[in-house]
Amino acid sequence: AQTVTQSQPEMSVQEAETVTLSCTYDTSENNYYLFWYKQPPSRQMILVIRQEAYKQQNATENRFSVNFQKAAKSFSLKISDSQLGDTAMYFCAFMTASNYGGSQGNLIFGKGTKLSVKP
Amino acid sequence: DGGITQSPKYLFRKEGQNVTLSCEQNLNHDAMYWYRQDPGQGLRLIYYSQIVNDFQKGDIAEGYSVSREKKESFPLTVTSAQKNPTAFYLCASSMWDSSSYEQYFGPGTRLTVT
């Protein structure tokens, strides 16, 4: 069974600084997807960034980037120039890919990291 | 606007009563999902459906039931058999092909059972 571990229950960062959130996962699959979701106090789950396991290049979305280390089964999220609006729970998630591409069903989530951005 | 709606935002029920949570999407997505979130926990899958009139159990299906009579709708019933029903429930949807796999989430329903 696949598992996702986020070892940092809480983190804080000063506004405008950079922070890195850690995520490790365990799987025997070779083809899968990884995601970071953000859940602000409104509790709406928002997709931040995604990574396909077959791609060696790390995904980036504006101030958000990942460090994907497939052999180490590590998928960390770096937030640059942190903003007050980045304050939220951040969840790392894993999804097995089907043999023809696309999804294989459910997302498997870590327990989350609560990030506080301080002014 | 395309999106996923869940209603109501807050729901209160007495123990022993069944309750149905609504989830509607107008994204023309094939697949729909129900997740449960407890304090300090990530989301856990209850049920999912790839196509109309078909659905599969997730990791924590006991005490829950679903139906998928229309592509747009995937209601979740929390039965009296669910031992700890108080939780935050999130519905999601996605395509079910190689073109797209991201799941998009609704705003959630907070269920409190006393």
Boltz contact constraints between the chains, C-beta under 6 A:
constraints:
  - contact:
      token1: [A, 43]
      token2: [B, 108]
      max_distance: 6.0
  - contact:
      token1: [A, 44]
      token2: [B, 107]
      max_distance: 6.0
  - contact:
      token1: [A, 45]
      token2: [B, 105]
      max_distance: 6.0
  - contact:
      token1: [A, 47]
      token2: [B, 102]
      max_distance: 6.0
  - contact:
      token1: [A, 91]
      token2: [B, 42]
      max_distance: 6.0
  - contact:
      token1: [A, 100]
      token2: [B, 98]
      max_distance: 6.0
  - contact:
      token1: [A, 101]
      token2: [B, 98]
      max_distance: 6.0
  - contact:
      token1: [A, 102]
      token2: [B, 97]
      max_distance: 6.0
  - contact:
      token1: [A, 102]
      token2: [B, 98]
      max_distance: 6.0
  - contact:
      token1: [A, 102]
      token2: [B, 101]
      max_distance: 6.0
  - contact:
      token1: [A, 103]
      token2: [B, 101]
      max_distance: 6.0
  - contact:
      token1: [A, 106]
      token2: [B, 45]
      max_distance: 6.0
  - contact:
      token1: [A, 106]
      token2: [B, 58]
      max_distance: 6.0
  - contact:
      token1: [A, 109]
      token2: [B, 42]
      max_distance: 6.0
  - contact:
      token1: [A, 109]
      token2: [B, 43]
      max_distance: 6.0
  - contact:
      token1: [A, 110]
      token2: [B, 42]
      max_distance: 6.0
  - contact:
      token1: [A, 111]
      token2: [B, 41]
      max_distance: 6.0
  - contact:
      token1: [A, 111]
      token2: [B, 42]
      max_distance: 6.0
  - contact:
      token1: [A, 112]
      token2: [B, 42]
      max_distance: 6.0
